Amino acid sequence: MSSTTSSSTAHRTRRQPASKSRHQAPAIPVPYVTAELHTARIPLPGGENVASAVDTVRHQLPSGDQLLFYGGLTAAAAFSIIEWPVAAAIGIGNALVQRSVHKGPARAEREMPLVRLLAKAAEVVAPVLQAARTRTAAPAGRRVWAGRHRSHLEVRGLHAPGSEAAAREVETRVAAVEGVRRAEINGVLGRVVVEHDPGVDIAALSRLISAAEGEHGLDDAAMSPRSTAHPANAEPVLRDAAALAISLAGLGYATAAALLPVRVVPPLLPAVVSLVDSVPWMRSGLERKLGRAPADGLLALGGAVSHGLSRSPLGVFTHLCGRFCASRETLARQQAWAEWERSSVHRCDPVAVEPRPRPVPDGPVERATSVSGGAALAGYGTVLAASRSPQRALAMLVAGVPRPAKAGREAFAAQLTTAVSARGGLVLEPDALRRLDRVDTVVFDAPVLLTGRRAVDSVVPLDPEADAAELFVRAGRLVGSAEPGGGERFLGDWSRRTAAGVVRCCGTHGDAVARVSVVDELDPLAEALVEAAPRERCGGGGR
């Protein structure tokens, strides 16, 4: 009983502190703000900081050698030793290269695309500026390619046979001008090539040529047809560059103006321009009225402007891709021409060109675009008359414009011209590559498939006891590369005699021991070349 009471008392004693704690007042934290004031300490630059800043500025400045380099480059451009766009491109490229050298390899690798982009821009800008300078210096009515030491000027009528006397007269008069070292007539291209000192007046040379044309009755003669598509002409470069720039600006404008409620140009105008450019009979009618070059410029610039102002980003982008391919082709031809112009002999007599017995037939692209263009016009008129809805009629017209067919062929021909030019070739007639889809017969000239050497085809022993293998080997050595009519040939004690077109091998005693059949040796790649052409369209031929 007592133990139980003690345990209960002890239990109450242990719980009393807990009971006491429940009756204490709660503690509430009170926020307060303490203000502290600190004096700002501005560190002054020490000697090491100043030295580091000086080193940084000194590394950013060009070195003494670089200053001499830039000074010489500026002097060369100032005295017209090199063109200033070329000098600017060289200076910028050198600065970027030097900057990338001082930086780490990783950062230099990141900046290499910028260097390549500037190099490509210099390659594009230099021919455009050269074309603009040539166009402004060219006299009216005469195409001119003006270089620093050599220029090419058109001359009327010299591409026709029988104009040799007029050509010699032009050469003599031009060569007599002060500062002119030599003059040559290229009768095929119808141009006079003049080597001269810098600063020769091209307009004076043109007036001299005009006087010579008048004296020989060539005032009304036409220029050479090959001169129209000459790779050195300035008009295609300026036209394609302007169309490409307008298309780039039009793409940005069309994308931004798509949110505006008002159209500057109705969408019917770019559709009509594309239709005229794509349909052969429409384009040929425009060329007959304006001429080939003005028609090309009008359609190129008109398409770029009309697509941009009609607020059609997709149409502008499509036109931009086409102008980009055309610009690459034109610049590639100009660069290839610059290489050929420095290393080629320019003098040649005119070549008589017989007219075609019939016009060039239409190819698959011409046939498809003619039918599609006519159907587009008919569909536009029919839908407009039936529904009185210009929008539906326009949709029918746009759907029938045969732009993809011509654009595909143009892109292929442009890429082919660019590839040929990059490999050292010179394309004088770009239209020839656009007629490859009309080729239905391939004629191989026999000498093209041969090596020019002779080979043994068969050996017929005249002595039954002679070794046929030995005769074949000796016949091959005797025949070699000689012609079958080359007479007698000796090789040690053996000889070869040709009589009446029959080749005989003679032994040590001079007696004929074999009759040899000799043929022209076929080139190892001849069979592959013939097999590359479709068999049903391949015709063999020779001279």
Backbone torsions as a table, in degrees:
resi	resn	phi	psi	omega
1	MET	NA	-44.8	179.8
2	SER	-68.4	-37.0	178.4
3	SER	-64.9	-35.9	179.0
4	THR	-66.9	-40.4	180.0
5	THR	-66.0	-39.5	179.4
6	SER	-65.0	-40.2	178.5
7	SER	-65.3	-40.0	179.2
8	SER	-67.1	-38.7	179.3
9	THR	-65.4	-40.5	177.9
10	ALA	-65.0	-35.2	179.1
11	HIS	-65.7	-40.1	178.6
12	ARG	-69.1	-34.0	-178.7
13	THR	-66.6	-37.8	-179.7
14	ARG	-70.9	-28.0	-176.7
15	ARG	-87.2	-9.9	-176.7
16	GLN	-66.0	-42.4	178.3
17	PRO	-59.9	-38.7	178.6
18	ALA	-64.1	-40.1	178.2
19	SER	-65.6	-35.0	179.8
20	LYS	-68.6	-34.6	-178.4
21	SER	-69.7	-25.3	179.3
22	ARG	-71.8	-18.0	-178.9
23	HIS	-96.5	4.3	178.0
24	GLN	-80.4	152.4	-179.3
25	ALA	-72.7	139.5	179.8
26	PRO	-70.1	150.4	179.2
27	ALA	-95.7	123.7	-178.6
28	ILE	-113.2	118.4	179.2
29	PRO	-72.4	134.9	-179.8
30	VAL	-108.8	119.0	179.9
31	PRO	-71.6	151.8	177.5
32	TYR	-151.2	159.1	-176.5
33	VAL	-115.0	131.5	177.4
34	THR	-115.0	122.3	-179.3
35	ALA	-93.4	130.8	178.0
36	GLU	-127.2	135.6	-179.5
37	LEU	-112.2	129.1	178.7
38	HIS	-122.0	146.5	177.8
39	THR	-90.0	124.7	-179.5
40	ALA	-70.0	137.0	-179.9
41	ARG	-116.6	114.4	-179.4
42	ILE	-96.4	115.1	-178.6
43	PRO	-75.2	134.5	177.3
44	LEU	-88.1	141.0	-179.3
45	PRO	-63.9	135.9	177.8
46	GLY	-93.4	-173.2	-178.9
47	GLY	-65.0	-37.2	-179.4
48	GLU	-67.0	-40.2	179.0
49	ASN	-63.7	-44.3	179.1
50	VAL	-61.9	-41.8	179.6
51	ALA	-65.0	-38.8	177.9
52	SER	-64.4	-41.9	178.2
53	ALA	-65.0	-39.8	178.6
54	VAL	-64.2	-41.5	178.7
55	ASP	-63.8	-39.6	178.7
56	THR	-62.0	-46.3	178.9
57	VAL	-64.9	-39.2	-178.3
58	ARG	-65.9	-36.2	178.5
59	HIS	-70.9	-27.8	178.6
60	GLN	-75.4	-25.9	179.9
61	LEU	-79.9	148.2	177.7
62	PRO	-69.0	151.5	179.7
63	SER	-76.7	178.6	179.7
64	GLY	-62.9	-41.1	177.6
65	ASP	-64.3	-39.0	178.9
66	GLN	-66.6	-38.3	177.2
67	LEU	-63.0	-40.9	176.0
68	LEU	-63.9	-39.0	179.3
69	PHE	-63.5	-48.8	-179.4
70	TYR	-67.1	-35.2	176.8
71	GLY	-64.2	-43.4	177.3
72	GLY	-65.3	-37.5	178.3
73	LEU	-65.4	-40.8	177.5
74	THR	-65.3	-41.3	179.0
75	ALA	-65.2	-39.3	178.6
76	ALA	-63.1	-39.4	177.3
77	ALA	-71.4	-35.7	-179.0
78	ALA	-67.9	-36.0	-179.8
79	PHE	-93.8	13.8	175.1
80	SER	61.6	27.2	173.1
81	ILE	-71.5	-38.4	171.3
82	ILE	-130.6	159.6	179.5
83	GLU	-72.8	147.0	-177.0
84	TRP	-67.7	-31.0	173.8
85	PRO	-63.7	-37.5	177.5
86	VAL	-66.6	-41.0	177.7
87	ALA	-62.6	-42.0	178.5
88	ALA	-63.7	-41.7	179.3
89	ALA	-64.7	-40.1	178.6
90	ILE	-64.8	-43.8	-179.7
91	GLY	-63.9	-44.5	179.4
92	ILE	-64.6	-42.9	179.2
93	GLY	-62.6	-41.7	178.2
94	ASN	-64.7	-41.4	179.9
95	ALA	-63.7	-41.2	179.5
96	LEU	-67.4	-38.5	178.7
97	VAL	-65.1	-45.1	178.8
98	GLN	-63.5	-36.9	179.2
99	ARG	-67.3	-38.9	179.5
100	SER	-70.3	-26.7	178.6
101	VAL	-68.5	-40.2	-178.2
102	HIS	-74.2	-15.4	179.4
103	LYS	-96.5	170.5	-179.7
104	GLY	-66.9	161.2	-179.8
105	PRO	-61.5	-36.6	-178.7
106	ALA	-64.7	-44.2	-179.9
107	ARG	-69.6	-36.8	176.9
108	ALA	-62.5	-38.4	178.6
109	GLU	-66.0	-33.9	178.0
110	ARG	-69.2	-30.6	-177.1
111	GLU	-89.5	-5.9	179.5
112	MET	-61.5	-38.7	175.6
113	PRO	-56.5	-35.7	177.8
114	LEU	-65.8	-40.6	178.1
115	VAL	-62.9	-45.6	179.4
116	ARG	-63.7	-37.8	179.0
117	LEU	-64.3	-43.0	178.5
118	LEU	-66.6	-35.7	177.8
119	ALA	-65.3	-42.9	176.7
120	LYS	-64.7	-38.5	178.3
121	ALA	-63.5	-38.4	177.5
122	ALA	-65.8	-37.9	177.8
123	GLU	-64.0	-31.7	-179.0
124	VAL	-82.9	-40.8	-174.3
125	VAL	-71.0	-38.4	-176.7
126	ALA	-60.0	-47.9	177.1
127	PRO	-64.3	-33.8	179.5
128	VAL	-67.1	-43.3	177.8
129	LEU	-66.1	-37.5	176.7
130	GLN	-63.7	-41.0	178.3
131	ALA	-65.7	-39.5	178.6
132	ALA	-65.4	-41.6	178.3
133	ARG	-65.5	-40.3	178.9
134	THR	-65.3	-39.6	-177.7
135	ARG	-67.5	-38.2	179.6
136	THR	-72.2	-30.4	-179.6
137	ALA	-86.7	-13.9	-175.8
138	ALA	-73.1	138.1	175.8
139	PRO	-71.9	160.0	-178.2
140	ALA	-67.9	137.4	175.9
141	GLY	79.5	10.5	-178.0
142	ARG	-147.0	125.4	176.8
143	ARG	-79.1	141.6	-175.6
144	VAL	-139.4	137.7	166.2
145	TRP	-114.5	113.3	-173.6
146	ALA	-107.9	114.4	173.0
147	GLY	-103.7	-176.8	-178.2
148	ARG	-75.0	-40.8	-178.0
149	HIS	-118.7	-3.4	-179.4
150	ARG	-151.1	138.9	-179.0
151	SER	-135.5	153.2	179.1
152	HIS	-121.6	127.6	-179.1
153	LEU	-126.1	138.8	177.1
154	GLU	-69.4	146.1	174.9
155	VAL	-133.8	133.5	-176.8
156	ARG	-74.5	137.1	169.4
157	GLY	77.7	-4.6	-176.3
158	LEU	-79.1	-5.4	177.2
159	HIS	-84.9	-8.6	-178.4
160	ALA	-91.6	139.0	176.1
161	PRO	-60.5	145.3	-177.2
162	GLY	95.8	0.4	-179.4
163	SER	-102.1	19.9	-176.4
164	GLU	-64.4	-36.9	-179.7
165	ALA	-64.4	-43.1	177.1
166	ALA	-63.9	-36.7	179.0
167	ALA	-64.2	-43.2	179.0
168	ARG	-65.6	-34.9	178.5
169	GLU	-65.7	-42.6	178.3
170	VAL	-63.8	-43.2	178.6
171	GLU	-59.8	-44.0	-178.0
172	THR	-64.6	-44.1	-177.8
173	ARG	-67.9	-42.9	-178.7
174	VAL	-68.3	-39.4	-179.3
175	ALA	-66.5	-21.4	-179.7
176	ALA	-81.0	-8.4	179.9
177	VAL	-71.6	141.7	179.5
178	GLU	-65.0	131.0	-178.5
179	GLY	95.0	-9.5	179.0
180	VAL	-94.9	127.3	-178.7
181	ARG	-93.5	-34.0	-177.8
182	ARG	-161.1	151.9	176.6
183	ALA	-138.4	133.7	179.9
184	GLU	-133.3	144.2	179.0
185	ILE	-101.5	125.9	171.3
186	ASN	-98.6	99.6	-174.9
187	GLY	-68.2	-28.1	-179.7
188	VAL	-70.3	-45.5	-179.6
189	LEU	-86.4	-12.6	179.5
190	GLY	68.0	42.0	-178.6
191	ARG	-136.5	151.2	173.4
192	VAL	-102.4	129.5	-178.5
193	VAL	-101.8	120.3	-172.6
194	VAL	-116.6	122.2	171.1
195	GLU	-96.3	125.6	-171.0
196	HIS	-146.9	169.9	174.5
197	ASP	-79.8	157.4	176.9
198	PRO	-60.5	140.0	176.9
199	GLY	94.0	4.7	177.6
200	VAL	-67.7	138.9	-177.5
201	ASP	-76.6	109.3	-179.8
202	ILE	-68.7	-34.6	179.2
203	ALA	-63.7	-37.6	177.5
204	ALA	-65.1	-39.4	176.4
205	LEU	-63.6	-37.8	178.4
206	SER	-65.0	-40.6	177.9
207	ARG	-65.3	-36.5	177.5
208	LEU	-65.5	-40.4	177.9
209	ILE	-66.3	-39.5	178.9
210	SER	-62.5	-38.4	177.9
211	ALA	-65.1	-41.3	178.3
212	ALA	-66.5	-37.4	176.6
213	GLU	-62.2	-42.2	179.4
214	GLY	-64.3	-38.6	-179.6
215	GLU	-68.2	-28.3	179.9
216	HIS	-100.8	12.4	176.2
217	GLY	70.2	30.7	-178.6
218	LEU	-106.5	17.4	-178.5
219	ASP	-61.4	-39.6	-177.1
220	ASP	-98.8	4.7	179.4
221	ALA	-71.1	154.6	-178.9
222	ALA	-86.4	157.7	172.8
223	MET	-74.8	163.9	178.8
224	SER	-62.4	133.5	177.6
225	PRO	-59.4	-29.9	179.7
226	ARG	-72.9	-16.5	178.9
227	SER	-75.3	-20.3	-179.4
228	THR	-65.5	-39.8	-179.2
229	ALA	-103.4	25.1	-178.7
230	HIS	-62.3	135.8	-178.2
231	PRO	-65.7	-16.8	179.9
232	ALA	-89.3	-0.7	-179.9
233	ASN	-64.0	139.8	-177.6
234	ALA	-83.1	-26.3	-174.1
235	GLU	-61.4	-46.8	179.4
236	PRO	-61.4	-35.7	-179.6
237	VAL	-65.7	-47.7	179.8
238	LEU	-65.9	-38.8	-179.7
239	ARG	-64.2	-49.4	-178.2
240	ASP	-67.8	-36.9	177.9
241	ALA	-65.7	-42.2	178.9
242	ALA	-66.1	-42.9	179.5
243	ALA	-64.5	-38.8	178.6
244	LEU	-66.4	-42.0	179.0
245	ALA	-65.4	-41.3	179.0
246	ILE	-65.8	-37.7	178.6
247	SER	-66.4	-39.3	176.7
248	LEU	-63.4	-44.6	177.6
249	ALA	-66.8	-37.8	179.8
250	GLY	-67.0	-31.4	177.7
251	LEU	-64.6	-43.9	176.9
252	GLY	-65.7	-40.7	179.3
253	TYR	-65.8	-43.6	-178.5
254	ALA	-65.1	-37.0	179.0
255	THR	-67.4	-41.1	179.8
256	ALA	-75.7	-36.7	-176.7
257	ALA	-80.8	-5.0	177.9
258	ALA	-63.9	-21.1	178.9
259	LEU	-86.2	-9.1	-178.6
260	LEU	-85.0	148.0	-176.9
261	PRO	-82.0	-9.9	-173.5
262	VAL	-113.8	136.2	176.3
263	ARG	-101.0	131.8	177.5
264	VAL	-73.2	-40.6	-178.9
265	VAL	-123.9	132.5	177.6
266	PRO	-66.8	150.0	-178.4
267	PRO	-66.5	-11.0	178.0
268	LEU	-67.5	-32.9	-175.7
269	LEU	-65.0	-51.5	177.9
270	PRO	-62.9	-30.1	177.1
271	ALA	-65.9	-40.4	178.8
272	VAL	-67.6	-41.0	178.6
273	VAL	-62.1	-43.8	178.2
274	SER	-64.9	-36.8	179.4
275	LEU	-65.6	-45.7	179.4
276	VAL	-64.8	-37.7	-179.3
277	ASP	-70.4	-27.2	-173.5
278	SER	-95.3	-31.2	-175.4
279	VAL	-88.0	124.6	-174.1
280	PRO	-61.2	-44.7	-174.8
281	TRP	-70.8	-27.1	174.3
282	MET	-72.9	-43.8	-179.0
283	ARG	-66.9	-40.9	179.1
284	SER	-64.0	-35.1	175.6
285	GLY	-64.5	-39.5	176.8
286	LEU	-66.8	-38.2	179.5
287	GLU	-67.9	-34.0	177.7
288	ARG	-65.8	-31.6	-179.2
289	LYS	-83.8	-39.3	-174.5
290	LEU	-105.1	-25.4	-170.6
291	GLY	103.6	158.9	-175.7
292	ARG	-65.1	-51.8	-176.9
293	ALA	-65.1	-46.8	177.3
294	PRO	-62.1	-36.5	178.8
295	ALA	-65.7	-41.6	176.9
296	ASP	-61.0	-44.4	179.4
297	GLY	-65.6	-40.5	-179.4
298	LEU	-65.0	-43.6	-178.8
299	LEU	-70.8	-37.3	-179.8
300	ALA	-67.7	-51.1	-179.3
301	LEU	-72.1	-37.6	178.1
302	GLY	-63.7	-39.4	176.6
303	GLY	-64.8	-41.1	179.4
304	ALA	-64.6	-43.8	-177.5
305	VAL	-70.8	-45.6	-175.7
306	SER	-66.9	-40.2	178.4
307	HIS	-66.2	-37.6	-180.0
308	GLY	-69.1	-43.0	-177.8
309	LEU	-76.8	-14.9	179.4
310	SER	-85.2	1.7	177.0
311	ARG	61.3	45.3	177.9
312	SER	-120.2	91.4	-177.1
313	PRO	-59.8	-37.1	-179.8
314	LEU	-66.7	-42.0	177.8
315	GLY	-64.4	-39.9	178.2
316	VAL	-65.0	-41.4	-179.4
317	PHE	-65.4	-40.4	177.4
318	THR	-63.1	-44.7	177.7
319	HIS	-65.2	-36.0	178.9
320	LEU	-63.4	-40.7	178.3
321	CYS	-63.0	-41.9	177.9
322	GLY	-63.6	-43.1	179.1
323	ARG	-68.2	-31.2	177.3
324	PHE	-64.7	-44.2	177.7
325	CYS	-63.6	-42.3	179.2
326	ALA	-64.2	-38.7	179.3
327	SER	-66.7	-41.2	176.9
328	ARG	-61.4	-41.2	179.3
329	GLU	-63.8	-45.3	-178.6
330	THR	-64.5	-44.4	-179.8
331	LEU	-67.7	-36.0	177.6
332	ALA	-64.9	-41.2	177.4
333	ARG	-64.9	-38.6	178.5
334	GLN	-65.9	-41.5	179.8
335	GLN	-66.8	-40.4	176.2
336	ALA	-64.7	-38.1	177.8
337	TRP	-64.7	-38.5	179.2
338	ALA	-61.5	-37.8	177.3
339	GLU	-69.1	-44.1	-179.9
340	TRP	-68.0	-36.0	-176.0
341	GLU	-64.5	-31.5	-179.0
342	ARG	-79.4	-23.4	-171.1
343	SER	-116.8	-2.2	-172.9
344	SER	-99.0	155.5	170.4
345	VAL	-89.8	125.6	-169.0
346	HIS	-94.9	-22.9	-174.8
347	ARG	-73.4	129.2	174.2
348	CYS	-160.6	151.6	-179.8
349	ASP	-82.6	158.5	177.6
350	PRO	-65.8	152.3	-178.5
351	VAL	-116.2	130.3	179.0
352	ALA	-72.9	125.8	179.8
353	VAL	-115.3	114.6	179.6
354	GLU	-76.1	141.2	177.7
355	PRO	-68.0	152.9	178.2
356	ARG	-65.8	141.0	178.2
357	PRO	-66.4	-22.0	177.6
358	ARG	-151.0	156.7	-179.1
359	PRO	-62.1	158.8	177.6
360	VAL	-64.8	124.8	-178.5
361	PRO	-68.0	155.7	177.3
362	ASP	-70.3	143.6	176.3
363	GLY	-92.4	-176.3	-179.4
364	PRO	-63.6	-34.5	179.0
365	VAL	-67.4	-42.9	179.7
366	GLU	-64.0	-42.2	-179.8
367	ARG	-65.8	-42.7	-178.8
368	ALA	-67.1	-43.0	-177.6
369	THR	-70.2	-33.8	177.8
370	SER	-64.7	-45.3	179.6
371	VAL	-66.8	-44.4	-178.5
372	SER	-66.2	-40.1	178.4
373	GLY	-63.8	-44.1	176.5
374	GLY	-62.8	-39.4	177.7
375	ALA	-65.9	-35.3	179.0
376	ALA	-65.4	-44.6	178.1
377	LEU	-64.1	-43.3	179.3
378	ALA	-64.4	-41.5	178.9
379	GLY	-65.3	-38.0	178.9
380	TYR	-63.0	-47.6	-179.6
381	GLY	-65.3	-39.4	-178.3
382	THR	-66.5	-46.9	-178.7
383	VAL	-66.6	-38.3	179.5
384	LEU	-66.1	-39.4	179.1
385	ALA	-72.2	-33.3	-175.9
386	ALA	-82.6	-40.7	-173.5
387	SER	-104.1	-14.4	-176.0
388	ARG	56.8	27.9	-177.9
389	SER	-116.6	109.6	178.6
390	PRO	-63.2	-30.8	-179.0
391	GLN	-65.8	-44.3	179.4
392	ARG	-67.8	-39.3	178.1
393	ALA	-64.6	-40.0	178.3
394	LEU	-64.7	-39.2	177.6
395	ALA	-61.3	-38.9	177.2
396	MET	-66.0	-39.8	179.6
397	LEU	-66.5	-45.4	-179.4
398	VAL	-63.8	-38.4	179.9
399	ALA	-66.0	-27.5	-178.3
400	GLY	-93.9	-2.8	179.1
401	VAL	-67.6	120.9	-175.4
402	PRO	-84.5	50.3	-177.6
403	ARG	-68.9	-40.6	-175.6
404	PRO	-60.7	-37.1	-177.8
405	ALA	-62.1	-50.0	-179.5
406	LYS	-69.9	-38.1	-179.1
407	ALA	-62.9	-38.6	178.3
408	GLY	-64.0	-44.2	179.0
409	ARG	-67.2	-39.3	178.5
410	GLU	-63.0	-41.3	179.6
411	ALA	-65.1	-40.9	178.6
412	PHE	-64.0	-47.0	-179.7
413	ALA	-64.7	-38.8	179.0
414	ALA	-64.9	-42.4	178.8
415	GLN	-67.3	-37.9	178.5
416	LEU	-65.4	-42.8	177.0
417	THR	-62.3	-41.6	179.2
418	THR	-63.4	-41.6	179.9
419	ALA	-67.6	-42.2	178.9
420	VAL	-63.8	-41.8	179.4
421	SER	-65.6	-37.8	179.2
422	ALA	-67.0	-23.6	179.3
423	ARG	-96.3	16.0	175.1
424	GLY	93.5	1.3	178.0
425	GLY	-84.4	163.0	179.1
426	LEU	-130.0	116.3	-179.8
427	VAL	-94.2	108.4	179.3
428	LEU	-86.3	-29.5	-178.6
429	GLU	-122.9	92.0	179.0
430	PRO	-62.9	-26.1	179.7
431	ASP	-64.6	-25.2	-180.0
432	ALA	-63.7	-36.2	178.7
433	LEU	-72.4	-21.0	177.9
434	ARG	-86.1	1.8	175.8
435	ARG	-111.0	10.4	179.7
436	LEU	-65.3	-25.2	178.8
437	ASP	-74.5	-6.1	178.7
438	ARG	-99.9	-1.3	-178.2
439	VAL	-73.1	125.3	177.6
440	ASP	-121.8	-4.7	179.0
441	THR	-143.9	133.1	177.1
442	VAL	-112.7	120.4	-178.9
443	VAL	-109.3	121.0	178.9
444	PHE	-97.3	127.8	173.1
445	ASP	-77.6	129.4	-172.4
446	ALA	-56.0	-45.1	-179.7
447	PRO	-60.2	-23.2	179.5
448	VAL	-66.7	-30.0	-176.7
449	LEU	-90.4	1.4	-175.9
450	LEU	-112.9	159.7	178.4
451	THR	-90.5	-14.5	-175.7
452	GLY	91.8	-2.6	178.0
453	ARG	-103.6	164.9	177.8
454	ARG	-104.8	150.0	-178.8
455	ALA	-139.0	151.4	178.8
456	VAL	-80.1	125.8	178.6
457	ASP	-94.1	-44.0	179.5
458	SER	-155.0	155.5	178.6
459	VAL	-129.3	123.8	178.5
460	VAL	-110.2	107.4	-180.0
461	PRO	-65.5	135.7	173.8
462	LEU	-90.0	-18.3	176.3
463	ASP	-105.8	117.1	-177.4
464	PRO	-60.4	-25.6	-177.1
465	GLU	-89.1	-2.0	-178.3
466	ALA	-75.6	151.1	178.8
467	ASP	-80.4	116.4	-176.0
468	ALA	-65.0	-37.5	-179.5
469	ALA	-66.0	-43.1	178.9
470	GLU	-65.1	-38.8	178.0
471	LEU	-63.1	-38.4	-179.4
472	PHE	-65.8	-41.6	-179.7
473	VAL	-65.6	-45.7	-178.8
474	ARG	-67.6	-34.6	177.7
475	ALA	-65.5	-39.4	177.3
476	GLY	-63.0	-38.5	178.4
477	ARG	-70.3	-35.1	-179.1
478	LEU	-73.9	-37.1	-178.3
479	VAL	-70.2	-52.9	178.1
480	GLY	52.4	-132.5	-179.6
481	SER	-103.4	10.2	-177.4
482	ALA	-75.2	155.5	177.1
483	GLU	-79.0	154.5	179.9
484	PRO	-63.5	-23.4	179.0
485	GLY	-95.0	18.7	-174.8
486	GLY	-79.3	5.8	177.3
487	GLY	81.5	-140.3	-174.0
488	GLU	-99.0	142.0	179.9
489	ARG	-138.9	137.8	-176.1
490	PHE	-114.6	145.4	175.1
491	LEU	-145.3	92.6	-174.5
492	GLY	70.5	-130.5	178.8
493	ASP	-85.7	-4.6	-178.6
494	TRP	-100.9	156.5	-179.3
495	SER	-146.8	163.7	178.0
496	ARG	-125.9	131.1	179.0
497	ARG	-124.1	138.1	-179.9
498	THR	-119.1	124.3	179.2
499	ALA	-144.8	126.1	179.0
500	ALA	57.5	35.9	177.3
501	GLY	78.0	4.4	-179.1
502	VAL	-107.0	128.4	179.3
503	VAL	-96.8	127.0	178.9
504	ARG	-123.2	140.2	174.6
505	CYS	-99.6	131.9	-178.0
506	CYS	-113.9	143.5	-177.5
507	GLY	-85.4	-158.8	-174.6
508	THR	-67.2	-27.7	-178.0
509	HIS	-95.8	5.8	178.1
510	GLY	85.4	1.3	179.2
511	ASP	-86.3	141.6	177.8
512	ALA	-67.9	128.9	-178.4
513	VAL	-114.5	-15.0	-178.7
514	ALA	-157.4	150.9	171.8
515	ARG	-106.9	125.7	-171.1
516	VAL	-112.1	133.3	174.0
517	SER	-100.1	119.7	-175.3
518	VAL	-112.1	136.0	178.9
519	VAL	-131.2	164.5	174.0
520	ASP	-70.8	139.1	-178.2
521	GLU	-78.6	130.1	-179.1
522	LEU	-83.3	138.1	177.7
523	ASP	-63.8	140.9	-179.2
524	PRO	-59.1	-27.3	-178.8
525	LEU	-95.3	5.7	-176.3
526	ALA	-66.1	-44.9	-178.3
527	GLU	-64.1	-40.3	178.2
528	ALA	-64.9	-35.9	178.8
529	LEU	-66.6	-42.2	179.9
530	VAL	-68.3	-39.4	-179.8
531	GLU	-70.2	-22.1	179.8
532	ALA	-68.3	-30.0	177.6
533	ALA	-82.8	142.6	177.0
534	PRO	-57.1	132.2	-175.4
535	ARG	-61.7	-36.8	-178.3
536	GLU	-74.7	-10.3	179.7
537	ARG	-115.4	12.7	-174.8
538	CYS	-105.2	126.1	175.3
539	GLY	-120.8	129.4	179.7
540	GLY	-86.5	147.7	179.5
541	GLY	-163.2	165.2	178.9
542	GLY	-157.3	-177.4	-179.9
543	ARG	-85.2	NA	NA
